[in-house]
């Protein structure tokens, strides 16, 4: 590491450019449409066009991937002057919804914070990436390996954008995704497995309920059967960073009108899975509890649907160069050491197909909130940290 060169790059950080990029991106409404039709404000098209234009203006070779109609992935590449390893800084361009968030697009700088939907989740990191690219371009840096920026679609729902990258490229040797970790280094996170447990009954008029089978009553037995499941999960051997798996019933639906005994009831459940846990393992745990109900409840019948959410866990070795470089860079930038830890939410990282660490500006509790912001100080520090990794790994 040429520390003098690194320091000169840090001193060239343009806070005005950084803030302007972030504010411009926050003004581009790019809420995830979820199951609705993509349309302006509820797609990544406009964000992708902005990001591609900015990367092109910084001398990067830009490519698009049409993942879904009007929902692209976009990439910028600084080709190397050698045959060294490649590094991708990636992040999603979609945001959480804004229902009930009246000031979601009242973009402002106040008390050292920039406010607006997507401020920390995760357009702050996308802005930091552009400032890194601007600095490298201005300094005419000759890197020994390719430096790639990626704007990804659909992280907030089914992660089709990152899954597309994992199947079709572009690939890299190492990666960083700047989800809001307050710049802590997170090489692991739990996955999310959602599914529906459905009970079946027989409909009759509610005035003669004994002649039917009430699927909601049977679902009450299901809920009771899982009441000690989390306690059981806590007895298993924990993952060194992620800890234990967790379970939560989240959505319940049953019946149509109150005067009819319901013939079906759906319970959507959420299971946070550890690295190495499979769908088959989790479903076996479910069936063990559900099959036990058959022996004591007459005509009890159930099914487990295909996953409604299937987000894999991430588990990057602490020996990977990107982890070591981030830990070293954190101490340099923040003035104190830190340890690798787990990110608590699911991310695009495990879908990309190469070792990718979560590390970015902003605090996770602000994400999806109705008062989202990122601190300018942390935004600047993120640029310093990403520059350190590039100098350490690619220069």
C-alpha positions as CSV (number, residue, x, y, z in Angstrom):
1,X,0.0,0.0,0.0
2,X,1.3,3.4,-1.0
3,X,0.0,5.3,2.0
4,X,1.1,8.7,0.6
5,X,-0.9,8.1,-2.6
6,X,-3.9,6.8,-0.6
7,X,-3.8,9.9,1.6
8,X,-3.7,12.2,-1.5
9,X,-6.8,10.4,-2.9
10,X,-8.6,10.8,0.4
11,X,-7.8,14.5,0.3
12,X,-9.3,14.8,-3.1
13,X,-12.8,13.7,-1.9
14,X,-15.3,16.2,-3.2
15,X,-18.1,16.4,-0.6
16,X,-20.2,18.6,-2.9
17,X,-20.1,16.0,-5.7
18,X,-20.9,13.3,-3.3
19,X,-23.9,15.0,-1.8
20,X,-25.2,16.1,-5.2
21,X,-25.1,12.6,-6.5
22,X,-27.0,11.2,-3.6
23,X,-29.6,14.0,-3.7
24,X,-30.2,13.5,-7.4
25,X,-30.6,9.7,-6.9
26,X,-33.0,10.2,-4.0
27,X,-35.1,12.5,-6.2
28,X,-35.5,9.6,-8.7
29,X,-38.4,7.5,-7.4
30,X,-37.5,3.8,-7.8
31,X,-39.8,2.0,-5.4
32,X,-40.0,-1.8,-5.9
33,X,-43.3,-2.6,-7.6
34,X,-43.5,-6.0,-5.9
35,X,-46.3,-8.0,-7.6
36,X,-47.7,-4.9,-9.4
37,X,-46.9,-3.8,-13.0
38,X,-43.6,-1.8,-13.2
39,X,-44.3,1.8,-14.0
40,X,-42.5,5.2,-13.6
41,X,-41.6,5.6,-9.9
42,X,-42.0,1.9,-9.3
43,X,-39.1,0.4,-11.3
44,X,-35.4,0.8,-11.8
45,X,-35.3,2.1,-15.3
46,X,-34.8,5.8,-14.5
47,X,-32.2,5.0,-11.8
48,X,-30.4,2.8,-14.2
49,X,-30.3,5.5,-16.8
50,X,-28.9,8.0,-14.3
51,X,-26.3,5.6,-13.0
52,X,-25.2,4.5,-16.4
53,X,-24.8,8.1,-17.5
54,X,-22.8,9.0,-14.5
55,X,-20.5,6.0,-14.9
56,X,-20.0,6.7,-18.6
57,X,-19.1,10.3,-17.8
58,X,-16.3,8.9,-15.5
59,X,-14.8,7.0,-18.3
60,X,-16.2,3.6,-17.4
61,X,-17.3,1.0,-20.0
62,X,-21.1,0.7,-19.4
63,X,-23.3,-2.4,-20.0
64,X,-27.0,-3.1,-19.3
65,X,-28.8,-6.3,-18.5
66,X,-32.5,-6.4,-19.1
67,X,-33.5,-8.5,-16.2
68,X,-37.2,-7.6,-16.4
69,X,-39.1,-5.1,-18.6
70,X,-37.9,-1.6,-17.5
71,X,-36.0,-3.2,-14.7
72,X,-32.3,-3.4,-15.7
73,X,-29.0,-4.2,-14.0
74,X,-26.3,-1.7,-15.0
75,X,-22.5,-2.0,-14.8
76,X,-19.5,0.2,-15.2
77,X,-16.0,-1.2,-15.7
78,X,-12.6,0.4,-15.4
79,X,-10.4,-2.0,-17.3
80,X,-7.1,-2.7,-15.7
81,X,-3.6,-2.3,-17.0
82,X,-2.6,-5.7,-15.8
83,X,-3.8,-9.2,-15.0
84,X,-4.6,-8.8,-11.4
85,X,-7.8,-9.7,-9.6
86,X,-11.1,-7.8,-10.1
87,X,-13.3,-6.1,-7.5
88,X,-17.0,-5.2,-7.8
89,X,-18.8,-2.6,-5.7
90,X,-22.5,-3.4,-6.1
91,X,-25.8,-2.2,-4.7
92,X,-29.5,-2.2,-5.4
93,X,-31.3,0.6,-7.2
94,X,-34.8,-0.1,-5.9
95,X,-36.1,1.1,-2.6
96,X,-38.7,0.1,-0.1
97,X,-42.3,1.5,-0.5
98,X,-43.2,4.9,0.9
99,X,-46.8,4.3,2.0
100,X,-47.4,6.5,5.0
101,X,-44.1,8.3,4.5
102,X,-45.2,11.8,3.7
103,X,-41.7,13.3,3.4
104,X,-40.2,10.5,1.4
105,X,-39.1,12.8,-1.4
106,X,-38.6,15.9,0.6
107,X,-34.8,15.6,0.0
108,X,-32.9,17.8,2.4
109,X,-29.6,18.2,4.3
110,X,-30.2,19.0,7.9
111,X,-27.9,18.7,10.9
112,X,-25.3,16.8,9.0
113,X,-27.8,14.3,7.6
114,X,-29.3,13.7,4.2
115,X,-33.0,12.7,4.3
116,X,-35.2,10.8,1.9
117,X,-36.4,7.3,0.9
118,X,-33.3,5.3,-0.1
119,X,-30.9,7.5,1.7
120,X,-29.2,4.7,3.6
121,X,-30.9,1.7,1.8
122,X,-28.9,2.0,-0.3
123,X,-28.3,5.0,-2.6
124,X,-25.7,6.4,-0.2
125,X,-23.4,3.6,-1.1
126,X,-24.2,4.1,-4.8
127,X,-23.2,7.7,-4.5
128,X,-20.0,6.7,-2.6
129,X,-19.1,4.3,-5.4
130,X,-19.4,7.1,-8.0
131,X,-17.2,9.4,-5.9
132,X,-14.6,6.6,-5.8
133,X,-14.8,6.2,-9.5
134,X,-14.5,10.0,-10.0
135,X,-11.4,10.1,-7.8
136,X,-9.7,7.2,-9.6
137,X,-10.5,8.8,-13.0
138,X,-9.2,12.2,-12.0
139,X,-6.0,10.6,-10.6
140,X,-5.6,8.5,-13.8
141,X,-5.0,5.5,-11.6
142,X,-3.5,2.5,-13.3
143,X,-5.0,-0.5,-11.5
144,X,-3.7,-4.1,-11.8
145,X,-7.2,-5.5,-11.9
146,X,-10.6,-4.5,-13.1
147,X,-12.7,-2.2,-11.0
148,X,-16.5,-2.7,-11.5
149,X,-19.5,-0.8,-10.3
150,X,-22.9,-2.5,-10.3
151,X,-26.5,-1.2,-10.0
152,X,-28.8,-4.1,-9.2
153,X,-32.6,-4.5,-9.6
154,X,-35.2,-6.0,-7.3
155,X,-33.3,-6.5,-4.0
156,X,-36.4,-5.5,-1.9
157,X,-38.5,-8.4,-3.2
158,X,-37.3,-11.6,-5.0
159,X,-33.7,-10.5,-5.8
160,X,-34.0,-11.4,-9.5
161,X,-31.3,-8.9,-10.4
162,X,-28.6,-10.4,-8.3
163,X,-29.7,-13.9,-9.2
164,X,-29.3,-12.9,-12.9
165,X,-25.8,-11.8,-12.2
166,X,-24.9,-15.1,-10.5
167,X,-26.2,-17.0,-13.6
168,X,-25.0,-14.7,-16.4
169,X,-22.2,-12.5,-15.0
170,X,-20.4,-10.2,-14.9
171,X,-18.3,-11.9,-12.3
172,X,-15.5,-10.6,-10.1
173,X,-12.9,-12.1,-7.7
174,X,-14.2,-10.2,-4.7
175,X,-17.1,-7.9,-4.0
176,X,-18.6,-5.4,-1.6
177,X,-22.3,-4.5,-1.2
178,X,-22.8,-1.3,0.7
179,X,-26.0,-2.1,2.6
180,X,-26.2,0.0,5.8
181,X,-23.9,-1.5,8.4
182,X,-22.5,1.8,9.8
183,X,-19.3,0.6,8.0
184,X,-19.0,-2.5,10.1
185,X,-17.7,-5.5,8.1
186,X,-20.2,-8.2,7.6
187,X,-19.0,-11.3,5.7
188,X,-22.0,-13.4,6.8
189,X,-25.8,-13.0,7.1
190,X,-28.7,-15.3,7.7
191,X,-30.9,-16.3,4.8
192,X,-34.7,-16.1,4.7
193,X,-37.1,-19.0,3.9
194,X,-40.7,-18.1,3.8
195,X,-43.5,-20.6,3.1
196,X,-47.2,-21.2,3.7
197,X,-48.5,-23.9,6.0
198,X,-52.1,-24.6,4.9
199,X,-54.7,-26.5,6.8
200,X,-57.8,-28.0,5.2
201,X,-61.4,-28.4,6.5
202,X,-64.9,-28.8,5.2
203,X,-67.3,-25.9,4.8
204,X,-70.8,-26.0,6.3
205,X,-73.2,-23.4,7.6
206,X,-71.9,-22.0,10.9
207,X,-75.1,-22.8,12.7
208,X,-74.1,-26.5,12.5
209,X,-70.3,-26.3,12.9
210,X,-70.1,-29.9,14.2
211,X,-71.0,-31.1,10.7
212,X,-67.9,-29.5,9.2
213,X,-64.2,-29.3,9.8
214,X,-62.9,-25.8,10.8
215,X,-59.5,-25.2,9.2
216,X,-58.9,-22.2,11.4
217,X,-59.3,-24.3,14.6
218,X,-56.8,-26.7,13.1
219,X,-54.5,-23.9,12.4
220,X,-54.6,-22.9,16.0
221,X,-53.2,-26.3,16.8
222,X,-50.5,-25.7,14.3
223,X,-49.5,-22.4,16.0
224,X,-49.4,-24.2,19.3
225,X,-47.3,-26.9,17.9
226,X,-44.6,-24.4,17.0
227,X,-44.6,-22.4,20.2
228,X,-41.3,-24.0,21.5
229,X,-39.6,-24.1,18.0
230,X,-37.4,-21.1,18.7
231,X,-36.3,-22.6,22.0
232,X,-35.3,-25.8,20.1
233,X,-33.4,-23.7,17.5
234,X,-31.4,-22.0,20.3
235,X,-30.2,-25.4,21.5
236,X,-28.4,-26.1,18.2
237,X,-24.8,-25.3,17.6
238,X,-24.6,-21.6,16.6
239,X,-22.9,-20.2,13.5
240,X,-19.8,-18.3,14.7
241,X,-21.1,-15.0,13.3
242,X,-24.8,-15.5,12.6
243,X,-25.7,-17.3,15.8
244,X,-29.0,-19.3,15.7
245,X,-31.8,-19.8,13.3
246,X,-35.1,-18.1,14.1
247,X,-38.8,-18.7,13.3
248,X,-41.8,-16.4,13.2
249,X,-45.4,-16.8,12.0
250,X,-46.1,-13.7,10.0
251,X,-49.3,-13.7,8.0
252,X,-52.6,-15.6,8.6
253,X,-55.6,-15.8,6.4
254,X,-58.7,-18.0,6.6
255,X,-62.4,-18.1,5.8
256,X,-64.6,-16.0,3.6
257,X,-67.7,-15.0,5.6
258,X,-68.4,-15.4,9.3
259,X,-71.5,-17.6,8.7
260,X,-69.4,-20.3,7.0
261,X,-67.1,-22.8,8.6
262,X,-63.8,-22.2,6.8
263,X,-62.4,-25.0,4.6
264,X,-58.9,-23.7,4.5
265,X,-56.5,-21.5,6.4
266,X,-53.0,-20.2,5.4
267,X,-50.2,-19.3,7.8
268,X,-47.2,-17.8,6.1
269,X,-44.1,-18.4,8.3
270,X,-40.6,-16.9,8.2
271,X,-37.5,-19.0,9.0
272,X,-34.1,-17.3,9.2
273,X,-31.7,-19.9,8.1
274,X,-28.0,-20.3,8.9
275,X,-25.3,-20.9,6.3
276,X,-25.5,-24.6,5.4
277,X,-29.1,-25.1,6.3
278,X,-31.3,-26.3,3.4
279,X,-34.9,-26.1,2.5
280,X,-35.2,-29.9,3.0
281,X,-33.8,-29.6,6.5
282,X,-36.2,-26.9,7.5
283,X,-39.3,-28.6,5.9
284,X,-38.4,-31.8,7.7
285,X,-38.5,-29.9,11.0
286,X,-41.9,-28.5,10.1
287,X,-43.3,-31.9,9.1
288,X,-42.1,-33.5,12.3
289,X,-44.3,-31.1,14.3
290,X,-47.2,-31.2,11.8
291,X,-47.3,-35.0,11.4
292,X,-47.6,-35.3,15.2
293,X,-50.9,-33.5,15.0
294,X,-52.4,-36.2,12.8
295,X,-52.3,-38.7,15.6
296,X,-54.4,-36.6,18.0
297,X,-56.6,-34.4,15.8
298,X,-59.2,-36.3,13.7
299,X,-59.1,-35.5,10.0
300,X,-56.2,-33.1,10.4
301,X,-54.8,-32.4,6.9
302,X,-52.1,-29.9,5.9
303,X,-49.7,-29.0,3.2
304,X,-46.5,-26.9,3.0
305,X,-46.2,-24.8,-0.2
306,X,-43.2,-24.0,-2.2
307,X,-41.1,-21.2,-0.8
308,X,-42.6,-17.7,-1.0
309,X,-39.2,-16.3,0.0
310,X,-36.0,-18.1,-0.7
311,X,-33.0,-15.9,0.1
312,X,-29.8,-17.8,0.8
313,X,-27.5,-17.1,3.7
314,X,-24.1,-15.6,3.0
315,X,-20.9,-17.0,4.5
316,X,-17.6,-15.5,3.3
317,X,-14.4,-16.8,4.8
318,X,-12.5,-14.4,7.1
319,X,-9.4,-15.3,5.1
320,X,-10.7,-13.7,1.9
321,X,-8.7,-10.7,0.8
322,X,-11.7,-8.4,0.7
323,X,-12.4,-9.2,4.4
324,X,-8.9,-8.7,5.5
325,X,-8.6,-5.4,3.5
326,X,-11.9,-4.0,4.9
327,X,-10.9,-4.8,8.5
328,X,-7.5,-3.2,8.0
329,X,-9.1,-0.2,6.2
330,X,-11.7,0.2,9.0
331,X,-9.0,0.7,11.6
332,X,-7.2,3.2,9.3
333,X,-10.4,5.2,8.6
334,X,-12.2,5.0,11.9
335,X,-9.1,5.1,14.1
336,X,-9.9,1.9,16.0
337,X,-10.1,-1.8,15.2
338,X,-13.2,-3.8,14.7
339,X,-14.2,-7.4,14.2
340,X,-16.2,-9.1,11.5
341,X,-19.8,-9.7,12.4
342,X,-23.1,-10.8,10.8
343,X,-25.5,-8.6,8.9
344,X,-29.0,-9.3,10.3
345,X,-31.0,-9.0,7.1
346,X,-30.9,-10.8,3.8
347,X,-28.9,-9.3,0.9
348,X,-27.9,-9.8,-2.7
349,X,-24.4,-10.9,-1.7
350,X,-24.8,-14.7,-1.8
351,X,-26.5,-14.6,-5.2
352,X,-23.6,-12.9,-7.1
353,X,-21.5,-16.0,-7.2
354,X,-18.2,-14.7,-5.8
355,X,-17.1,-13.7,-2.2
356,X,-19.0,-10.6,-1.3
357,X,-19.0,-8.7,2.0
358,X,-21.6,-6.3,3.3
359,X,-20.2,-3.0,4.3
360,X,-21.8,0.4,3.8
361,X,-22.8,3.8,5.3
362,X,-26.0,4.3,7.3
363,X,-27.8,2.4,10.1
364,X,-30.1,-0.5,9.3
365,X,-32.9,0.8,11.7
366,X,-33.3,3.8,9.4
367,X,-33.9,1.5,6.4
368,X,-37.6,1.1,5.5
369,X,-38.4,3.7,8.2
370,X,-40.5,6.9,7.7
371,X,-37.6,9.1,8.6
372,X,-34.8,7.7,6.5
373,X,-31.4,9.4,6.5
374,X,-27.7,8.9,6.2
375,X,-25.0,11.0,7.9
376,X,-22.7,13.0,5.6
377,X,-19.8,12.1,7.8
378,X,-20.4,8.4,7.4
379,X,-20.9,8.9,3.7
380,X,-17.5,10.4,3.4
381,X,-15.9,7.7,5.6
382,X,-17.3,5.1,3.3
383,X,-15.5,6.6,0.3
384,X,-12.3,6.6,2.4
385,X,-12.8,2.9,3.2
386,X,-13.6,1.8,-0.3
387,X,-10.6,3.7,-1.6
388,X,-8.4,1.8,0.9
389,X,-9.7,-1.6,-0.3
390,X,-9.0,-0.6,-3.9
391,X,-5.5,0.7,-3.2
392,X,-4.8,-2.4,-1.1
393,X,-6.3,-5.0,-3.5
394,X,-6.0,-3.5,-7.0
395,X,-3.3,-0.8,-7.0
